[in-house]
Amino acid sequence: MKITEYGLMLLIAGVMAVIGNKVGYSPTVPVGEAVIGYLIMVAITLVGIGVQRVLPFKLPIVFWVSIVAILSTTPISPIAKTVTYYTDKVAFLALCTPILAYAGLAVGKDLEDFKKISWKIVIVALCVYTGTFIFATMVAQVMLHIEGVI
């Protein structure tokens, strides 16, 4: 994909996320701060895409975007407090709604391929979801005990 296509896709998702933020969280989160937070996320995403394109070895874009996001919010980063402040104003559920809608549309176009896989994919999906839930719960339990929260 071209960088302009990524930008357009992020813009559309951003408009939907900001509307979701306004509808669901408006009294507690000012819209202007949510917009700034989303624009910071877009900038981090575009920098991650740029890094992935520049480097000679290929790793998934998600990896590079995650690295840029982590580096921009670590305590050694001069912009960490600003990035954290504004991105905290973007509600996670408002951000997930357009992403999940897009994922649903993407799956819909591959429906014929899913029919070929048959019922076995349901068992695999249930195992993956169960394993993810159980291990995430175990990690959370251990970390909460270490931190003394529970």
C-alpha positions as CSV (number, residue, x, y, z in Angstrom):
1,M,0.0,0.0,0.0
2,K,1.1,3.5,-0.6
3,I,1.6,5.9,2.3
4,T,-1.3,8.0,1.1
5,E,-3.6,5.0,1.3
6,Y,-2.5,4.3,4.8
7,G,-3.1,8.0,5.7
8,L,-6.6,7.9,4.2
9,M,-7.4,4.7,6.0
10,L,-6.2,6.2,9.3
11,L,-8.1,9.4,8.6
12,I,-11.4,7.5,8.1
13,A,-10.8,5.4,11.2
14,G,-9.9,8.5,13.1
15,V,-13.1,10.3,12.2
16,M,-15.1,7.3,13.4
17,A,-13.0,7.0,16.6
18,V,-13.4,10.7,17.4
19,I,-17.1,10.5,16.8
20,G,-17.2,7.4,19.1
21,N,-15.2,9.2,21.7
22,K,-17.6,12.2,21.5
23,V,-20.7,10.1,21.8
24,G,-19.5,7.7,24.5
25,Y,-17.1,9.8,26.6
26,S,-17.8,13.5,25.8
27,P,-18.5,14.7,29.4
28,T,-15.2,13.4,30.7
29,V,-13.0,13.8,27.7
30,P,-12.7,17.0,25.7
31,V,-13.0,16.3,22.0
32,G,-10.0,18.5,21.1
33,E,-7.7,16.5,23.4
34,A,-9.0,13.2,21.9
35,V,-8.3,14.6,18.4
36,I,-4.8,15.5,19.4
37,G,-4.3,12.0,20.9
38,Y,-5.5,10.3,17.8
39,L,-3.3,12.5,15.6
40,I,-0.3,11.5,17.8
41,M,-1.3,7.8,17.2
42,V,-1.5,8.4,13.5
43,A,2.0,10.0,13.5
44,I,3.4,7.1,15.4
45,T,1.8,4.7,13.0
46,L,3.1,6.5,9.9
47,V,6.6,6.7,11.4
48,G,6.5,3.0,12.0
49,I,5.4,2.4,8.4
50,G,8.2,4.6,7.2
51,V,10.8,2.7,9.3
52,Q,9.5,-0.6,8.0
53,R,10.0,0.7,4.4
54,V,13.4,2.1,4.9
55,L,15.1,-0.8,6.6
56,P,16.5,-3.5,4.4
57,F,15.1,-6.4,6.4
58,K,11.4,-7.0,6.5
59,L,9.4,-7.4,9.7
60,P,5.7,-6.7,10.1
61,I,4.5,-3.1,10.3
62,V,2.8,-3.9,13.6
63,F,6.3,-4.6,15.1
64,W,7.7,-1.3,13.9
65,V,4.7,0.7,15.0
66,S,4.9,-0.9,18.4
67,I,8.6,-0.1,18.7
68,V,8.0,3.5,17.8
69,A,5.1,3.7,20.3
70,I,7.1,2.2,23.1
71,L,10.1,4.5,22.4
72,S,7.9,7.5,22.3
73,T,6.4,6.7,25.7
74,T,9.4,5.5,27.7
75,P,10.7,7.7,30.5
76,I,13.8,8.5,28.6
77,S,11.7,10.1,25.7
78,P,11.4,13.9,25.9
79,I,7.9,13.6,24.5
80,A,6.7,10.8,26.7
81,K,4.5,12.9,29.1
82,T,2.8,14.7,26.2
83,V,2.2,11.5,24.2
84,T,0.9,9.7,27.2
85,Y,-1.4,12.6,28.3
86,Y,-3.1,13.0,24.9
87,T,-3.3,9.4,23.9
88,D,-4.9,8.6,27.2
89,K,-7.8,10.8,26.1
90,V,-8.7,8.4,23.3
91,A,-11.1,5.8,24.6
92,F,-10.0,2.3,23.7
93,L,-13.5,1.1,22.8
94,A,-14.1,4.1,20.6
95,L,-10.8,3.3,18.8
96,C,-11.6,-0.4,18.5
97,T,-15.1,0.0,16.9
98,P,-13.9,1.2,13.4
99,I,-11.1,-1.4,13.5
100,L,-13.5,-4.2,14.2
101,A,-15.9,-3.0,11.6
102,Y,-13.1,-3.0,9.0
103,A,-12.1,-6.5,10.1
104,G,-15.7,-7.7,9.7
105,L,-15.7,-6.3,6.2
106,A,-12.4,-7.9,5.4
107,V,-13.6,-11.3,6.6
108,G,-16.8,-11.0,4.6
109,K,-14.9,-10.8,1.3
110,D,-13.1,-14.1,2.1
111,L,-16.3,-16.0,3.0
112,E,-15.7,-18.5,0.2
113,D,-12.3,-19.4,1.6
114,F,-13.8,-19.9,5.1
115,K,-16.3,-22.3,3.7
116,K,-13.5,-24.4,2.3
117,I,-11.9,-24.7,5.7
118,S,-15.1,-26.1,7.2
119,W,-16.1,-26.6,10.8
120,K,-12.5,-27.3,12.0
121,I,-11.8,-23.6,12.1
122,V,-14.3,-23.3,14.9
123,I,-12.4,-25.7,17.1
124,V,-9.1,-23.9,16.3
125,A,-10.6,-20.5,17.1
126,L,-12.1,-21.7,20.4
127,C,-8.7,-23.2,21.4
128,V,-6.9,-19.9,20.5
129,Y,-9.5,-17.8,22.4
130,T,-9.4,-20.0,25.4
131,G,-5.6,-20.2,25.5
132,T,-5.3,-16.4,25.1
133,F,-7.8,-15.8,27.9
134,I,-6.3,-18.3,30.3
135,F,-2.7,-17.1,29.8
136,A,-3.6,-13.4,29.9
137,T,-5.4,-14.1,33.2
138,M,-2.4,-15.9,34.6
139,V,0.0,-13.1,33.6
140,A,-2.4,-10.5,35.1
141,Q,-2.8,-12.6,38.3
142,V,1.0,-12.9,38.8
143,M,1.6,-9.2,38.0
144,L,-1.1,-8.1,40.4
145,H,0.4,-10.3,43.2
146,I,3.9,-8.9,42.5
147,E,2.6,-5.4,42.7
148,G,0.7,-6.1,45.8
149,V,-2.7,-5.1,44.4
150,I,-4.2,-8.4,45.4
